[in-house]
Amino acid sequence: MRQHRTPRLLGTLLLVAAAGISAVGAAPSAPDRTVTPLSRVVPAPASVDPGGSPYRITSGTRIRVDRSRDVHDVGSYLAGVLRPSTGYRLPVTDAPGGDGIRLRLTRKDTELGAEGYRLQSGKGAVTITAREPAGLFHGVQTLRQLLPAAVEKDTRQPGPWPIAGGTITDTPRYGYRGAMLDVSRHFFTVDQVKRYIDQLALYKINKLHLHLSDDQGWRIAIDSWPRLATYGGSTQVGGGPGGHYTKAQYKDIVRYAASRHLEVVPEIDMPGHTNAALASYPELNCDGVAPPLYTGTEVGFSSLCVGKPVTYDFVDDVIRELAALTPGEYLHIGGDEAHSTSHEDYVAFMEKVQPVVAEYGKRVMGWHQLTGAVPAKGALAQYWGLDGTSAAEKEQVAAAARNGTGIVLSPADRVYLDMKYTADTPLGLSWAGLVEVRRSYDWDPGTYLPGVPGSAVRGVEAPLWSETLSTSSDIEYMAFPRLPGVAELGWSPASTHDWDGYKVRLAAQAPRWDALGMDYYRSPQVPWPAA
């Protein structure tokens, strides 16, 4: 009942205020509090031109699409979001018409690129135009944020459903805007991964990096080495039952991500972080003896046997089978914290393994230690060092960047989502420091690493390691509210990055997360709306 009484009370207060003002002059018209300004979007749009009457979704609204399967799919997705809360039919139709919500592809608007869009809203219609379906999908996420947060609920809400008048023209700063989910330390089900995909899509993330193997668990079925999943995947941190994805389940995740315009980047970490594989097959160990399964959290103690030919049979089989399941461009080969592998062996291993990735039609991605070897042509190095990482290590990465290696930035003391917010945070780790919301947002990927040309920076990624996480609520609490800020660093022009403005836009996301049933950390740095 409070929900229905509050607008009446507010209206009464406004009338009283207006009556008081009328004694000294005409009262100014009160703004429509149900209309979200075009500028209150995360990530911040590249260009906003407000003005004119809002468009209102009503029972007569249609979603008008081009005669294209891809556009129809985006329209159906939008209808699926809007129907439960509005209670409207919202038919998706390719019948011509100038009204309703219109989704249009055009090849003429070259400035929009592969992911950009233009959203134009007025009294008669709201039109989203893009060159590619991904742009339409991103435009739909903006449209969602322009509607009242109650639109995200799965039961009928009273409305109204206005979209502010004006035009947004929006394109991303970087082509790689990723989030990593570690399913190895703790295993997450297909449905849990899909839930996270939906949350990533809200903020125009376009890469899902799945960390599929580590010391504590191997999470993808490999037909030629079946014990990797059945034995190596049988446990997790703390000794729980673990789990793994069948090939059909992995393909289901890939398809679902693609329906939200995210590309899956699978990772098989090697030559270190391999205890689950070593425990599954004794021959992968130099001494031929399998170690026990591992359920702790230490790192750096395991290594494939670089000198054995069987190691490369294993690598070839795993990459071949995983590449066949993965339509995306990249395959991540890890390469971090290989403390039990000598530098010479590490370089030799990478020289042999990188061509295997290319042989099966993928491009190499690895953690930035890959730059200690010779990165393959077209490779991406993912930097996870700290602000205080040595100048020599940073220069190694910068030298590779100047030589053509692309850089994805994931500084651990900025965007590792598993770092505690404060010393009192019940989840997460703190080896990289405490990372409050402002710290995760207040940096520029384009200038972060000295000596790295701006043209070498491909984007950003927010990793979420799962040593302490085991539920979807855990994922959400650590990812939100930091993830939207990382998404903004990847999408929005550097000129829009301003903490004082951002924290207000971020705070406005909270009612949406509440409506979606998400958990999140209510940072004291953010002016959250009253409950």
N, C-alpha and C positions, 0 to 999 in steps of 0.2 A: 504493500500500500504506500510506503514511503516514496516509491518510484513515481506514483501517480500524483501524490500530493505536492511534491517538490516544485513542479512547474507552476502550479496554481499559486503557491506561496511566493515564488519568485515574481510572478506576474503582479501580485498584490503589492509587493515591495516596490516594483518599478512604477506602478500607478501612484503610490504614495510619494515616491521621489519626484515624479513628474508634477504632481500637484503642488509640492513645495516650491519647485522651480518656477511654476507659472506665475507666481506672485511678482517675480522680477523680470520675467521674459519667457519667450517660448522655449519649451524643452526640446533638446536635440533628440532625434529619433534613436531609439535603442538599437544596438546591433543585434542581428539574429544569432543568438547563442548556439543554435543547432547547426550552423554552417561552419565547417572547418576551413580556415584560410588555405589557399593553394600552397602557401609557403611552409605549412606545418607538416612537412613530409620528411621521413627518414628512409633512405639517404636524401639529402637536400638536392632538389632538382637543379639542373644547369641553368635554366631560365624560367622565370615565372612572370606572367603578365596578367594580374587579376583585373576583373571588371565585368559588369553586366549581371544579369539575373542568374540565380542558380538554376540548375536542372534538378527536378525532383522525380525520383523513381516512384511510380504509382502502380496500381493494379493493372493499368493498361500498357505499361512499359514492355517493349519488345527488345530483345538483343539481336541486332541486325548484323549479319556476317557476310563476308564474301563467299562465293561458291568455291571454297577451298577447304579441304579436310583439316589442314592445320589451323585455319582461322576458326572453323566450326568447333574444333577441340578447345580453343581458348574461350570461345563463347560458352560452351558447355561447362567448362571449369568455372567461369564467372557465375553462371546461373546456379551451379551447385553451391557456391558461396552465399549467394543472395537469397535463394528461395526459403531456407529454413527460418531465417529471422524476419523477412518481410512478409512471408505468407503468400507472396504473389506467384503467379504461374511463370512469368518471364520467359515466354517461348523464344527459342533460338531459331531464327529464320533467315533465309537468304532472299526473301521477298524484298524488292526495292522499297525505300521509304526514307524520308528525311527526319524522322523522329526516333526516339528511343536511345538506346546505347548502341553505338555503331562501331564496329571493329573493321578496319580497312588496311589492306596491304597496298603499298605503292612503290614502284621502282624509281619514281621521279625525285623523291626527297633524299638525295644522296647524303646530305649532312647527318641523317639519322643513323647511318651505318648499320651494323649487324644487330645491335641491341637497343638502339635508341627508339624513342616514340614521341609523338605529339598528342597531347590531350587537350581538346577544346570543349568547353562546357558553356552552355547557354540555356535559355528558357526552354527551347524546343528539343534539344538533344545534347548528348555528350558523345564526342567522336574521338576514338583513339586510332591514330594512324602510325604505321611503322613500315619499314622495308622488309623485315623478317618477322616470323611468328614470335621469336624470342622478345622482340621489341613490344609487340602487342601484349605479351604476357607480363612484361615489366610494367607496362602502362596500366594493366589491370590491378597490379599490386598498389600502384599510386592511387587509383580510383578507390580501392578498398579503404586506404587511409584517409581519404577525403570524406568518407561516409561516417556517421556516428559509430562509435565502437561497438554498440549493441548489434551491429550488422554481423558480427562474428559469432553470435550466439546460435545454438542449434534448436532454439524454440522461438515461436513467433513473438515479436516485440512490437510496441506501439508505433514506432517511427516518430516523426517523418524522416525521409531519406533524401536529403538535399546534397548536391555536389556544387561547390562554389563556382561562380562564373569566371571565365577567363581562359588563359592558355598556358600550358606547361610544355616546354620543349626540352627534352632530356636525353643526354647520351652519357655513357660511362667514361670515366677517366682511364681506367685500366680494363683490359680484356680478361684478366684472371682475378676473380674475386672468390676466394675459397674458404671452406671450413673443413677441418679434419676431425673425424670421430675415431677414437681408438676403441676398436671392438676386441682387441687382443687381451688387454689387462683384465677387463670385464667384458663378457659377451653381451651384446644387445640384439634382441630379436628383430626380424624383418619389420614388424609393426612399429617397434621403437625407432628404427632407422627412418621409416617413412614419416613418422611424426616429426622427427628432427628436420627432414627434408622440407616438409610444409612450412616449418618455422623459418628455415633459411630462405625459402622462396619469397617470403614476405618482404625481405630486405635486399632482393635482387642479387643474392649470392648465386654464382653460376658454376661452381665446382664443389663436389663432395669428395674429399680425399678420405678413403677408408683404409685405416691401418690394420691390415688383415693378418699380420703375423708378428710374433715377438717371442720373448723367452717364455711368457706365461700361457701362450695359446696360439694355435694355428686355426684360422677361421674360415677357410675356403676349401671345398673338396677338390682334390687333384687326383684324377683317375689313375694316373701312372704311379702315384705314390700315395695310396689310400690311407696309410696309417698317419699321415700328416694331420688329417682332420679327425679320424676316429680315435686316435690315441693322443696326438699332439694338441688336439682341441678339446680334450676331455676335462680340463680344469681351468682355473683362473686365479687371480690374486685372492689370497685368503682360503683357497682350496675348494671353492664352489664347483658346480658341475660343468661350467664352461659351455661349450656348444660350437657349432660351425654352420655355415651356409652350404646347402647343397648347390649344385650348379643352377638348378631351376630357381632356387631362392635368390641367389646372387643376380641372376638375369631379371628377376622380378624387381629387385631394388634398382637395377640399372634402368629398367623401363619406367618405373615410377619417377625416378629422378629426371629422366628425359621428358616426362609429361609436365614437369615443373621447370623445364629448361635448365636443369643442372646436369653436368657431365661428371660421371664417376671416374675418379683417379684412384685405381687400386694400388696399394703398397705392399710389397714383400720386402721386408727389411733384411739386408745382408751386407757384408758377411757376418756382422755382429747381430745381436738381438735374435739369435737363432736357436735357443735352447729347446724350444718345442719341436723343431725339426730334428735336432741332434738326438733328442730323446726318442724320437719315432724311428730313426734309422741309424744303427750303429756305424754303418759304413761311411757316413758323412763326417765322422770324427777321425782325427788323425791316428788315434790309438785303436780305433775300431770298437770302442766301448761306449755304449749309450749312457749318458748321465740321467739321473732321475728327472721327472717332471718338476717344474719350478713354479712356486706360488707366491714368491716374495716380490720385492720391488727394487732390488739392486739392479744395476746396469753395468755393461762393459765386460762381463766375464765369459761370454760365449763367442765362438767363431766357427764358421765353416772351415774345413780343411782345404786351404787354398791350393796345396800341391797335388791333390788327388784328382785324377780324371773324372771319377764318379761325381764329384762336386759339380762339374759343368754339365754332366748328363742331367743331374737333378735340376740345375738352374734352367737349362734349355726346356725341359719338360714343363716346369712350373710356369715359365714365362709364356711358352707356346699355348698352354691350356688357358691361362688367365687372359692372354691377349685375344684369344678366340671368343671369350665371353664379353669382352669390353669394347664397345664401339668408339669410345673416346680416344683422344689423341695421345694421351700420356700414360706411361706405366712407371710408377715410383719404385726405385730399387733401394731406398733407404740410404745406408752408408754412414750413419752416425754412430758415435760412441763405440767404434770397433777397437776397443782398447786391448783386446787379446789378439789382434792381428798386427803384425809388424807393418811399418810404412811400406816396405818393399812388397810384401804380400798384398797389401791393400791396393797398391797401384797395379800390380799384376792382375788381381782379381777384377778390378774395374775395366782394365783393358780387354779382358776376355768377355765380360758380361754385357757391357754396353752394346757391342755389335749384335748380341742376341736379341736385345730389345728392338733394334732396327730391323733385324731379319723378320720379325713377326709384325712389322708394320706400325710400331709405336715409337714415340719419342721418349727419351730418357728424362726422368725427373729424379732428383736425389736431394738429400739434406746437404748443407753447404760444405760438408767435409769432402764431398765429391770434387771440389775444386783443388784438393790436395793431390788428386790424380790429374788426368787430362779429360775434362768433360767432352762427351761426343758432340759433334756439330748439331746445333738445334736443341741442346739439353737445357733444362731449367735447374738452377740450384736454389734450394729453399733455405734462406738464412734464418737460423733460430738462435743466434747469439744474443748477447745482452748489450746494453749501452756501454758497459764496462769491459766488453770483450777486448782482447789485446789488439793493438793497432796492426800487428803482423798478421793476425788471423783475418782481420777485416780487409787488409790489403790483398791477401790471397784471393778473397772473394772478388774484390774490385778488379784485380788483374784479369781474372777469368771473365768478368763482365765486359771489360774493355776488349777482350779477345772474342766476344760474340756470345758468351753464355748468358742466357736470360736469368733474371733474379726475381724470385718471389719472396717477399718480406714477411717473416713471422717472428720478430724479436720476442724472446721468451718473457722478458720483463715488461712487455707492452701488451702482447696479444695471445699469450698462452692462457686459454680460458680456464685451465685447471689450477692456476695460481690463486691463492687465497686473496680475497679483497682486503681483509684486515687480519690481525693476529687471532681474532675471535671467530673467524669464518669456520663453521663446523666441517666443511668439506675442503678438498684440495690440498696442494702442497705449497711450499714457500721457498724452495731452493733458488728460484730466480728473483725472489723478493715478493713484496705485497703489491698487488696491482688493483688499485681502485679504478672506478669508472673513468675519471678524468685522465689518469695516466694512460689508459688503454686507447684513448681518443686523441690525446694532445701530442701528436707527432706527425711528420710528413714523410710518407714513403718515398717521395721523389728526391729527398735530400738526406735521408736517414744514414746511409752508408757512405762515408767519405770516399771519393774516387770512383764511385759507380756512376756512369753516365745515366742521365734520366731516361734515355731511350732504351737502356738495358732492363729497367724495372718493368716487369710484366704485370705486377699486381701484388696483392696481399692475401694472406691466409691466416685464419684463426684456428690453431690446433686445440683440441680438447682431449687430453690424456685421461685415462679412466682408472688410475690406481685406486682412487677413493670413491669412484662413482659406480653405481649399480642400477639405478632406476632412471626413468625419464624425468622425474622430478629433479633428480640430482643434475642431470644434463642441463635442464632449463635454468636451475638456480645459478649454475656457474657460467652459462652462456649469456644469460640476460641479467642486466642490461648492457654487457660489454659488446656482444656480437653486433648489434646494430651500428655501433660506432666504427667497428672495423669495416663493416659493409660500406659505411659512408666514406671512409678513407679510400676505399677502392673505387667507388662509383662517382662521387661528387668532385667538382673542380676544387683545387686547393684553395681558391679564393673564398669558398663558402665555409671553410673549416674555422669555426669560432666556438670555443667552449661555452661562452655565455649564452649564445643563441641556441647551440645544439642541446644543452641540458634542458631547455624549455621544450623543445620539440621531442626530446627523448621522454620527458615526463608525461607528455600527452599520449605516449604509447601504452602506458600502464593500464588504462581501462580496456584497451584491446586485448592485452595479455590476460587480464581478468576474465574477459568474455570468452576467451579461448581455453580457459582452464589451465593456464600455464603458471608455473612457479617462477619466481625471480627474486633477486636481491634488491631490497629497497635502500639503495645507497643514500646516506645522508648528504652526499654531494649533489643530489638531483632533487628539484622542487616538485615532488610527486603531488598529484591532486589528493585532496582529502578523501578518505575512504567513503 
